[in-house]
């Protein structure tokens, strides 16, 4: 069975949204692990975790922009 050519953008949007959901779950896990480490006295963990979190946020924003761009077509 052949797919309609209009399904391509929908597959891309679904994949991007699934990846955003996974990245947000990872970001929540990172926050909880960082808070636990910080509260146990390991303060050096905070800065690297914040930088990784900023990077994950940037990836999610870029994927959101991709979804908007593909959705407009």
Rosetta blueprint (number, residue, H / E / L):
1 X L
2 X L
3 X L
4 X L
5 X L
6 X L
7 X H
8 X H
9 X H
10 X H
11 X H
12 X H
13 X H
14 X H
15 X H
16 X H
17 X H
18 X H
19 X H
20 X H
21 X H
22 X H
23 X H
24 X H
25 X H
26 X H
27 X H
28 X H
29 X H
30 X H
31 X H
32 X H
33 X H
34 X H
35 X H
36 X H
37 X H
38 X H
39 X H
40 X L
41 X L
42 X L
43 X L
44 X L
45 X H
46 X H
47 X H
48 X H
49 X H
50 X H
51 X H
52 X H
53 X H
54 X H
55 X H
56 X H
57 X H
58 X H
59 X H
60 X H
61 X H
62 X H
63 X H
64 X H
65 X H
66 X H
67 X H
68 X H
69 X H
70 X H
71 X H
72 X H
73 X L
